[in-house]
Amino acid sequence: MYNAVKKTIQLNDGRIIEIETGKLAKQADGSVVLKMGKTMLLATVVSAKEAKENVDFMPLSVDYREKYASTGRFPGGFMKREARPSDYEILISRLVDRVLRPLFPDDYHAETFVNIDLISCDTDDLPDALVGLAASAAITVSNIPFHGPISEVRVAKINGKLVINPSHSSYKNADLDLMVGATYDNILMVEGELNEISEEDMIEAIRFAHQTIKIQCKAQMELAEQLAVTKRVYCHENNNEEIKTGIRAFAYQKIYDVIKKGIVNKQERSDALHAICDEFMATLAEPDESTTDMVNRYYNNLEKEAFREYYFTEQVRLDGRKFDQIRPIWSEVDFLPMAHGSAIFTRGETQSLASVTLGNKLDEQHIDGAVFQGYERFLLNYNFPPYSTGEARPYRGVGRREVGHGNLAHRALKRMIPTDYDINPYTIRVVSDILESNGSSSMATVCAATLALMDAGIKIKKPVTGIAMGLISDPKTGRFIILSDILGDEDHFGDMDFKVCGTPDGITATQMDIKVDGLPYEVLAKALTQARVGRLYILEKILKTLPEPRPDFKPHAPRIVSITVPKDMIGAIIGPGGKIIQDIQAKTNTIITIDEVEDHGIVQVCAPDADSIKAAIKRIKGIIGDLEIGEVFDATVKSIMEYGAFVEIFPGKEGLLHISEIEWRHLKKVEDALHLGQKIQVKLLDIDNRGKMKLSRKVLLPKPEEQLQSVQHEFKKK
C-alpha cells in the first residue's frame, strides 16, 4: 500500500497544478507526480550514497523523456519504440540542468540522476514549462542536499498582455516567449525568443515570471515541511590545511602577476598559469593521485580569486580591454565557392565558418515527437570540434552543447527569415563550424550566419548580431563589473553568462545563466543596455563586409518558382498514382512538390535552370486551365473525327483541333494531314466561357502565297 501526500498550486488564471509523492517510484530517493489538467509528469531522483574517488565536480545527469503513449501515438521508425532523445528533449533537459546544478553544495560530488518522464499529455498544455518544477519537487522531498527549491515557468506576451504557461494554441504568435528559472529569491536562468522586444519589456516579463515562481517554490517548501524531510550527511572532499596554506603562499602572487601581464593569446596565458601549478607540485614529495587532485582544486580556486581581485583592483581585463570594449573583428563572405552562401566571422580568438545550403520542400526537417509534429524550413546546425580549443581528442559528434548553442542561434535568426514563398521559396540549412573558440562562439555563429544568408541572396528582414555579457560581483561590498564580449576565462571565473541577440530594433533571442545568489534588476538593466551598444557596434562592422543581401542567388544555386493553384486541382496535377506529376518531372528535369495551405495549394518547381522550370509550369498551368492565349504547345493526336482531331497538349488535357485549323489548304478528310499518335505543334487562339480551347495548327505553318513567294525568291537568287 502507499501513503500519498499531495500539494496543490493555483495559477493566476485558475488552472490547478497538483504535486503528489509517496505513490509511484518509491524506491527512488525522491519521486513526484505532477499533474495539470490531463498532462502528467513523473519525476525521480537518485543519488549515490558516496562519491567516487578523486571526483571534484558535481556529476549530475538530467534527462527529460516523452513517452509516445502519453499522447496516444506510435513512435516512428522501424523499431517502433522510444530511442535516442530528440533535440527538443535535450533542450528541455538542458534548461532544467542549468537551474539545478548551481544549487547543489560545492563539496557534494555523488553521482546524481534526475529523470522526468512525460506520461500523459494534453498537447495544448505545453509540458516543458512544468518540467523544472517537477524535477525540483522530486529533489525537495528527497534527502539529497540541495539549496533549492526552484521552479521554471514560461512567460509569453500575447496581444500586449503577459501570460504564464500559455496554451500551445494561444502562444504561437506571441511577441515574447521566455523560459525563466529561479529560486524564491533569485533569478538563475532565462532563455527564449522575442519579436524585437525592448530591454525594458524583457525585464518586465522576467519580474512577472518570478512572482509565479515564488508561489511554486513556497509550495515545495511546505511539502518538505509536511514530510519532515531531513537531508543526508556527507563528506566528499579530502582537505589538507597545510597544503592549502602552502599553495596560497607559493602561488597567489605569481598567478596575479601572470594575469597582470595582459597576455592576449589564450594558450600562452594558460601555459603560463599551468606552469605555476607544476612548480608547486615539484615541491611535494611524491604526491599521490588524491593529493594531485586536491592541489588542482586549491589552485583553481586561487586562480578564480586572483582573477576577480585583479579586475576590481586594476580595472582592466585579461587581454587589456576596457570592460565595455569588443575584441577586434574581421569578416569575409563568399569564402566557399561551391556553397550557396558562406561567411567567416572572427572576433578575437573566436571564429565561425558558416555555410548556407538552399533546398526544396523535400529537404524540410520532419519533426515527429510525442507532443510536436510538423516540418521546419529553416535549419541551423552548430559544430564544436576539439581542435577549436587546441584539444587533442577525437570528435564524437553532436552533444548537448551543440544542440543548445545551435538552438539559440536558430531562435535569434528565424523571425528574420521570410516565410512568404514568393520571397523565399527555399528550405534553408545553415551550418556553423567553430574553428577557434575563446568565448561567445554561439554569438559568433549568429553573426556569421547573418552574413552567409545575405551572401546566399536570402532577403532577410533585418541583420542579426549577438554578444555575450559577463559579470564579476562582490556580494560583501556590493561592487560589480559588467563585461562585454566575454572571454572563456571570464565565463569560467565570472558570475554570469548572458547572451543577447537582436536587430537594431530589438532583442530576438536571449540566454542567461547566473552563478551567484542575487542579481538585482538594476544590474540586469545595465547589462542589457551595455549589450545593446555592443550589438550595434558589431552590426556596423559586419555591414561593412556586406551591407545588404545580394540581389540574386549564386549561379549554381537551385532555382525555385512557386505558384498558387486551386485546392480542387491538386489531385489533377498529381494524377492517378502520381503518374502525371512524375511524367512532368521526368520530361522537364524538375522536382515538384505540392503543399496544401488552407483553401489553396502551393506548387514548388525546383530545377537547375530557368527553361526547365518554365516548361514544368507551362504544363501545370495547362492542367489547371490557367493557359495564356497565344501559347504554343507540343501536342499528340489522340483521336480523329470527321470534324477534326482531339489532341493532347498535356497528360489528361485534350482539346479539339478543328479540321479547318489543321492546314491552309482545304481538307476533305482529317486523315489527309494527320494520323493517330502524330506529334504536332498547336497554338491556343482562345478559350470560351465554358473553358473549351480553340486550337490551330495552320497559323504556325506558312501561308500558300508565302510559300510561293519564298520559292520564287530562292529561284531568283540562283
Secondary structure, 3 states (H helix, E strand, C coil): CCCCEEEEEECCCCCEEEEEECCCCCCCCEEEEEEECCEEEEEEEEECCCCCCCCCCCCEEEEEEECHHHHCCCCCCCCCCCCCCCHHHHHHHHHHHHHHHHHCCCCCCCCEEEEEEEEECCCCCCCHHHHHHHHHHHHHCCCCCCCCCEEEEEEEEECCEEEECCCHHHHCCCCEEEEEEEECCCEEEEEEEEEEECHHHHHHHHHHHHHHHHHHHHHHHHHHHHHCCCCCCCCCCCCCHHHHHHHHHHHHHHHHHHHHCCCCCHHHHHHHHHHHHHHHHCCCCCCCHHHHHHHHHHHHHHHHHHHHHHHHHHCCCCCCCCCCCCCCEEEEECCCCCCCEEEEEEECCEEEEEEEEEECHHHCEEEECCCCEEEECEEEEEECCHHHHCCCCCCCCCCHHHHHHHHHHHHHHHCCCCCCCCCCCCEEEEEEEEEECCCCHHHHHHHHHHHHHHHCCCCCCCCCEEEEEEEEEECCCCEEEEEECCCHHHHHHCCEEEEEEEECCEEEEEEEEECCCCCCHHHHHHHHHHHHHHHHHHHHHHHHHCCCCCCCCCCCCCEEEEEEEEHHHHHHHHCHHHHHHHHHHHHHCCEEEEEEECCEEEEEEEECCHHHHHHHHHHHHHHHCCCCCCCEEEEEEEEEECCEEEEEEECCEEEEEEHHHCCCCCCCCHHHCCCCCCEEEEEEEEECCCCCEEEECHHHCCCHHHHHHHHHHHHHHC
